[in-house]
Amino acid sequence: MEEGICIKIEEKIKGIEGITRTYSSSREGLGSVTVELDKGSDVQKIMDDIKNEIDLIETFPDEAEDPIITEIINRNPAITVAVYGDVPEKLLRRTADRIRDDLVDTGPISLATLVGVRDYEIAVEVSEENLRRYGLSFDQVVRALRTGSLDLPGGTIKTDHGEILVRSKGQLYTGREFEDLPLITDTSGTVVRLGQVATVIDGFEDTDIKARFNGKPAALVQVNRTSQEDVIAISDTVRQYVADSRSRMPAGIQLATWFDLSTMVRDRIDLLLRNGFQGIILVFIVLALFLNLRLAFWVSVGIPVSFMGAFMVLDYNGETINMISLFAFIMTLGILVDDAIIVGENIFTHYGQGKSSDRAVVDGMGEVGAPVLMAVITTMVAFTPLMFISGIMGKFISVMPRAVIAILIVSLGEALIILPAHLEGALLKSRRAGKKIGQAIHERVRGRIEEGLQFAIDRIYTPTLRYVVKNRYFTFSIGLGVLIISLGILRGGYVPFVFMPKGDSDWVIAEVNYPLGTPVETTAQTIAFLEQQAVKLNKAFERQLDKGKFLITNTYSLTGFIPRRDWKPAQIGGHCGEVWIEMISSAERPRLSVNTVINQWRNLAGEIPGLDRLSFFTIEGGPAGSPIEIQLIGDDFRQIELAAAELKDELAKYPGTYDIADDFKPGKPERRFKIKDGAQSLGVTMSDIARQLRQGFYGEEALRIQRGKDDVKVQVRYADKDRRSLYAVEQARVRTPDGRQIPLTEIADVTRSRAYSLIRRVDRKRVITVSSDIDEDIGNASQIVTDLKAEFLPRLMKHNPGLRYDLEGQEKRTQESLESLKKGFTLALMAIFLLLATQFRSYVQPVIIMMAIPFGLIGAIGGHLVMGLAFTIISIFGIVALSGIVVNDSLILIDFINRAHRGGMAVVEAVIASGRSRFRPVLLTSITTIAGLFPLLLERSFQAQFLIPMAVSISFGLVAATLLTLLYVPALYLIVDDVIRAVKRRLGIGRVEDVADKDLEPS
């Protein structure tokens, strides 16, 4: 397969433009080549180019089927229907076929496939004894089948009365019909039919696939969804169908739903809607405590208005409502009211100075309109890099920044156009109307809070600010030191980095791998044993669950096949299989983690003799991969194999690593036949030997028939008993063209060997992948990989010339995401700088504002440390998003300082006065953003674990950024002012005024 199929394809397509990487795998009877394309490539054009190149290959093996070229499209499963019972396999398959057809005919469902079933096949099995008895060869049997089963149009007869079609109609469809097919006839009228010479089995292809559900034979109907279909609607339809159909099933067959992903989606939507509603309430309460009640109401009205507008934009762009897009709405609960708070609070301040309502609106808007516009634009720019993250994570997360940007655009229009009009009317009404009892109580409460806030400004913040600006260089040093310490905490592993944390899950999988060639009966026994041990988990954990509840709700096993998962190739053969268990939802087992269940299941299974590998893992909620996955690439397979063994030994030395394995396995034992010298004189060729061995043991496809919706092969081969012993090989005969039958052992030498089970290639080089799982409570994958890259891997490459390594799995995805994020974030920072430079007409002041960005890390790292969370790729996305938020308050503070200084106020007093005036809105915007995310921070459900790191980065980062804005930015402003004055003094430019210490004394 490697030489005859894969290498030829690889060499032919290597020059096609747009292909980034080439992967191939070769196994018994199957070769496949997968190409990875550049981002933005024209997929259809490249597919056409590949097809054209492959069509030019004329040296494929004669027995090879036509290559299939297709685009890999990820079909997301929505829900599965298990059809199970102690009934014949044909009845299960027919019932599953009917259910599949019924479901596809319903409205919300467009795609359903069968899983765990074998394809239909008509097997014509001839023993070597009968072939000799009747003087037949496989070629003659195949020829009889092809010529005896035919449906061929013969043209048209044109008569005076019309046209009449002529058709030869002799197509056979069932095994019974094939049994009556004449195989041998003579002039005396003797007829030997196929059924007299061969056993015709109208059944299923000869594979080892066998599915079981809750311990009984099963066939599964997997209902998939497209990106535009509603998983909840699909699930509801399937569940209703199952409920209605149970009573109509044939005797002995049961139906159940399995792997219903809508439960996860429902839980996530419920979680996010619940937290969103709580966040809205908290935001309104915060606004009401700090602002006029009417002002708080109209600012809060901007939330649903912005959300509705964003929903319309997302729907227009073809986006769906999912976990990530809903999280975007929760994240912006507090952010989207920031601009409205700044506008409303400033209008309210002007109104409190005795101005009329319309004058307060005009003056307030004129003062903060431009800074607010710039603040929102910089926030949108900061979120933009998240739209262009490469790799799987980029596709996963890209809807979030699009949703945030849509929300911010709508909220900006609402704050600058709609809100001022509402506030003008509200202020006018509040002046004319008397205060009601509820308003009076609110005013008293707000008055007390206002007094406390003013006390904090006068007695705490102002003296602190005066001390900070007086000791601004000391303040700068302290801030820089804290930033260095925070980075040291992250770099030192005190806050470990994990690409994607392992959350809880409701599904656990045990994968079983024996050495190739292991009888399927052995694998099936182990699969059944694991199912039995899984059921015992109910007894083991009954005390941790409420009375009457069982931990394990369903079990499912598949012998002979492990499907493609996480971009790893599928495994096929009697040596492998898997067992799934479904548990009650994590919400119903709050004291029982999935890791505890896995460890107990592993202990119950114990040591199983002869196993090559037994691994346990969960189905996670987001894109993941093996925590440690390293590819060793080279030309010499033996060299790669030895290097892989060394790497596995090295990995085993690190604490927390387990399930260490590679994807290279010794193949099945082989008997290799080579024609003897002189055998050609008997009229035998190597081709005759190879073809007739293949016909006998693998089989030859005589024809295919279309039976209903199924494409059924008619396969000719040896009888089952002849294919299950080495003695049959020794007794095999090779037929010569003149009809002689020569024993195989007389014309061919036999040698023993062992074949490769699977040969994988990357970029036309052979590769073995070493992978390991890790216990995150003990070890850290990122640190282990860093350590391996520093010492062991370079040493391994040095000792093995021609060998190289590449990182796959989580490490590769991390690098993909971080590299693209780094480039995008750099461009975003440049754009923010240019926007700020335009706003302030200065290249210096934007630097002050942007100094806030790295200091947001302090809060984010500290937050993960306090919450006991690992730093994840989602945490980094949160920091990127935070960078736009922390700029806003600093931007408006600097704008106020500039205005006060241009108005004639000394620079130091301008800084202090602006800090006092901005204390309230800065505090309020930070509190509302944190309040919007606060319910999510306290969430402990499985569904929330994926999102909490981003919420922690933003919330705790904002706490640090608030202190930064109120204390550190004023100090930076004056340090920059000192530098400018010093430069001017040095160059003798203009008149320089020194700042006297008395200016900093409390007034």
Stockholm file with secondary structure:
# STOCKHOLM 1.0

chainA/1-1003         MEEGICIKIEEKIKGIEGITRTYSSSREGLGSVTVELDKGSDVQKIMDDIKNEIDLIETFPDEAEDPIITEIINRNPAITVAVYGDVPEKLLRRTADRIRDDLVDTGPISLATLVGVRDYEIAVEVSEENLRRYGLSFDQVVRALRTGSLDLPGGTIKTDHGEILVRSKGQLYTGREFEDLPLITDTSGTVVRLGQVATVIDGFEDTDIKARFNGKPAALVQVNRTSQEDVIAISDTVRQYVADSRSRMPAGIQLATWFDLSTMVRDRIDLLLRNGFQGIILVFIVLALFLNLRLAFWVSVGIPVSFMGAFMVLDYNGETINMISLFAFIMTLGILVDDAIIVGENIFTHYGQGKSSDRAVVDGMGEVGAPVLMAVITTMVAFTPLMFISGIMGKFISVMPRAVIAILIVSLGEALIILPAHLEGALLKSRRAGKKIGQAIHERVRGRIEEGLQFAIDRIYTPTLRYVVKNRYFTFSIGLGVLIISLGILRGGYVPFVFMPKGDSDWVIAEVNYPLGTPVETTAQTIAFLEQQAVKLNKAFERQLDKGKFLITNTYSLTGFIPRRDWKPAQIGGHCGEVWIEMISSAERPRLSVNTVINQWRNLAGEIPGLDRLSFFTIEGGPAGSPIEIQLIGDDFRQIELAAAELKDELAKYPGTYDIADDFKPGKPERRFKIKDGAQSLGVTMSDIARQLRQGFYGEEALRIQRGKDDVKVQVRYADKDRRSLYAVEQARVRTPDGRQIPLTEIADVTRSRAYSLIRRVDRKRVITVSSDIDEDIGNASQIVTDLKAEFLPRLMKHNPGLRYDLEGQEKRTQESLESLKKGFTLALMAIFLLLATQFRSYVQPVIIMMAIPFGLIGAIGGHLVMGLAFTIISIFGIVALSGIVVNDSLILIDFINRAHRGGMAVVEAVIASGRSRFRPVLLTSITTIAGLFPLLLERSFQAQFLIPMAVSISFGLVAATLLTLLYVPALYLIVDDVIRAVKRRLGIGRVEDVADKDLEPS
#=GR chainA/1-1003 SS CIIIIIHHHHHHHTTCTTEEEEEEEEETTEEEEEEEECTTCCHHHHHHHHHHHHHTCCCSCTTCCCCCCCCCCCCEEEEEEEEECSSCHHHHHHHHHHHHHHHHTSSSCCEEEEESCCCEEEEEEECHHHHHHTTCCHHHHHHHHHHHSEEEEEEEEEETTEEEEEEEEECCCSHHHHHTSEEEECTTCCEEEHHHHEEEEEEECSCCCEEEETTEEEEEEEEEECTTSCHHHHHHHHHHHHHHHGGGSCTTCEEEEECCTHHHHHHHHHHHHHHHHHHHHHHHHHHHHHSCHHHHHHHHHHHHHHHHHHHHHHHHTTCCCCHHHHHHHHHHHHHHHHHHHHHHHHHHHHHHTTCCHHHHHHHHHHHHHHHHHHHHHHHHHHHGGGGGCCHHHHHHHTHHHHHHHHHHHHHHHIIIIIHHHHHHHHHHHHHHSCCCHHHHHHHHHHHHHHHHHHHIIIIIIHHHHHHHHHTHHHHHHHHHHHHHHHHHHHHTTSSCBCSSCCCCCSEEEEEEECCTTCCHHHHHHHHHHHHHHHHTHHHHTGGGSCTTCCSEEEEEEEEEEECCBTTBCCEEEEEEEEEEEEECCGGGCTTCCHHHHHHHHHHHHCCCTTCSEEEEEECCSSCCCCSEEEEEEESCHHHHHHHHHHHHHHHHTSTTEEEEEESCCEEEEEEEEEECTTGGGGTCCHHHHHHHHIIIIICEEEEEEEETTEEEEEEEEECGGGGSCHHHHHHCEEECTTSCEEEHHHHEEEEEEEEESEEEEETTEEEEEEEEEECTTTCCHHHHHHHIIIIIHHHHHHHSTTCEEEECHHHHHHHHHHHHHHHHHHHHHHHHHHHHHHHHTCSSHHHHHHTHHHHHHHHHHHHHHHHTCCBCHHHHHHHHHHHHHHHHHHHHHHHHHHHHHHTTCCHHHHHHHHHHHHHHHHHHHHHHHHHHHHHHHTCCSGGGTTTHHHHHHHHHHHHHHHHIIIIIHHHHHHHHHHHHHHHHHHHTCSCCCCCCGGGGSCC
#=GC SS_cons          CIIIIIHHHHHHHTTCTTEEEEEEEEETTEEEEEEEECTTCCHHHHHHHHHHHHHTCCCSCTTCCCCCCCCCCCCEEEEEEEEECSSCHHHHHHHHHHHHHHHHTSSSCCEEEEESCCCEEEEEEECHHHHHHTTCCHHHHHHHHHHHSEEEEEEEEEETTEEEEEEEEECCCSHHHHHTSEEEECTTCCEEEHHHHEEEEEEECSCCCEEEETTEEEEEEEEEECTTSCHHHHHHHHHHHHHHHGGGSCTTCEEEEECCTHHHHHHHHHHHHHHHHHHHHHHHHHHHHHSCHHHHHHHHHHHHHHHHHHHHHHHHTTCCCCHHHHHHHHHHHHHHHHHHHHHHHHHHHHHHTTCCHHHHHHHHHHHHHHHHHHHHHHHHHHHGGGGGCCHHHHHHHTHHHHHHHHHHHHHHHIIIIIHHHHHHHHHHHHHHSCCCHHHHHHHHHHHHHHHHHHHIIIIIIHHHHHHHHHTHHHHHHHHHHHHHHHHHHHHTTSSCBCSSCCCCCSEEEEEEECCTTCCHHHHHHHHHHHHHHHHTHHHHTGGGSCTTCCSEEEEEEEEEEECCBTTBCCEEEEEEEEEEEEECCGGGCTTCCHHHHHHHHHHHHCCCTTCSEEEEEECCSSCCCCSEEEEEEESCHHHHHHHHHHHHHHHHTSTTEEEEEESCCEEEEEEEEEECTTGGGGTCCHHHHHHHHIIIIICEEEEEEEETTEEEEEEEEECGGGGSCHHHHHHCEEECTTSCEEEHHHHEEEEEEEEESEEEEETTEEEEEEEEEECTTTCCHHHHHHHIIIIIHHHHHHHSTTCEEEECHHHHHHHHHHHHHHHHHHHHHHHHHHHHHHHHTCSSHHHHHHTHHHHHHHHHHHHHHHHTCCBCHHHHHHHHHHHHHHHHHHHHHHHHHHHHHHTTCCHHHHHHHHHHHHHHHHHHHHHHHHHHHHHHHTCCSGGGTTTHHHHHHHHHHHHHHHHIIIIIHHHHHHHHHHHHHHHHHHHTCSCCCCCCGGGGSCC
//
